[in-house]
Structure formats: C-alpha cells, structure tokens
Amino acid sequence: MKKLTAIILSSGLAVAGAQAMAADVDAGKKLYEQSCASCHGMKAAGQGMFPQLTGKSAEHLATAMTHYKNGDQAALQEMDGDLGGPNYAIMAPNAAGLSEEDIDNVSAYISSL
C-alpha cells in the first residue's frame, strides 16, 4: 500500500510540475512584440544584423536567453559562435530584465512560429 501511495503522489507531483512549467504562448507573443520584434522582425525572421530566430527549439532559445541574462558570453559562443559576437552588447541588457517565466513564454512563442 505504501508503494502505491508513493507512486500516486509522485505521479501527481510530476503532472503538477509539468503544468507549472507550461509556457504561456500568448504572454510570450505580447512580450516578443514589445521587446524583440523591433530587432528580429514581427515574424522572428531576422532583419539586418539581427538573426533569424524561427526554426530553433524553445529549449535552444531559452538556453541562449538565459546565457544572455546571466552575462555568460563564453557559454553563448559554445552554443553558436555567432551568439557571443557583435550583438552581445545589445542582447545582454535586453535579456537582463527577463524572468525565467518571461524566457519560457517568449521562447515558446518564437518556436511556435
């Protein structure tokens, strides 16, 4: 009986955790339009010196934004040599004010395009 109770509790916690981690694409869209579109374009297709974001997974995007937020230029360069490049000075301050939830939401929105 103890094993069954533990399994049920574990399953419930896993489901609750997954629901809590679910990103809000609509909130991500709003944040993207306010903070990202002026550089990356309304459809995240990139423009000028700002790269295309579409076609990347939400996980990849969230990891990159977290590295920008944390000022970890070396980790960005390990991910992709261009990430720690000339746009770092523009992107890092923009990411600095994002919460983990913001990063998850905007990453989910971009990956949905």
N, C-alpha and C positions, 0 to 999 in steps of 0.2 A: 504494500500500500504506500510505503514511503517513497519508493521509486516512482510510482505512478503520479503521486503528488508533485514530486520534483520535476518530472517530465512536463506535467501540465503547467506548473509555474514557469519553467524555463521557456516553454513554447509561448506562453502569454507575454513574457518579458521580451522575447525576440520579436513578436508581432508589434508590441507597443514601441519598441526601439526602432523598428523599420518605419512605422508610421510617423514617429517623431522626426526621422531623418528625411522623410519625403519632402522634396523641394516644391516650392510654390512657383510654378512657371509664370503665372500671371504677375506675381510680385517681381519676378526676375525680368519680365518684359518691361515693366514700368521702370525699374532701376536701370536696365540697359538703355532705354530710350533717354533717360535723364543724364546718365553718366558715361555711356560708352559709344553711343551712335554717332556723336559728333566726330569721332576719330575713325571708328571702324565701319561706319555706314549703317543705315537703318536695317539692313538685312545681314549684317556682320560679314559682308563680302570683302571688306577691306577697301581702303582708298588711299592713294598717295603712298606715303611712307608707313601707313598703319596696316598691319597684316590682316588677312582673312582669318576669321575665327570659325566659320562654318566648316563642318566635316570633322571636327575634333570632338572627342567624347567629353561628357560632363566632368568625368574624373580628371582628364587631362587639363581641362580649363580650370577646374577648381584648384588643382595642384599648382598650376602656374600662378594663378591669382594669389594663392596663399604664400608662395615664394616672393612675389612682388610685395605683398602686405608685410611680410617679415623682413624685407630687405635682403633676401638671400640670392644675390646675383649669381653666385657660383652654382647653386642648385638649378637656377634657370638655364645657365649655359650648359649644364649637364643634360638637361631635358632636351634642349634645342639651342644650338649656338647663337641663333638669332634673338632668342628671348632675353638674354642678358646684354644685348647690344645697345645701339643708339637710342632706342625708345625706352630704355630702362628708366631714365631720368624723368620721363613723362608718366609712365605707367605706375611706378612705385608709389608716388604720392597719392595717385588716384585710388589705388588699392588699399592704402594705409587705413582709411576710414571705414572699410567694409567689415561687417561682422561675418562670422562663419556662415550664418544663415543667409546673408546677402550673397556671399560667394556661391553657396549651393544653389540659391534661386536663380541667379544670373547665369550660372553655368548650365543649369537645366534648360533655361530658356534658349540660350545660344545653341545648345546641342539639339534642340527641337526644330531648329530652322532647316 
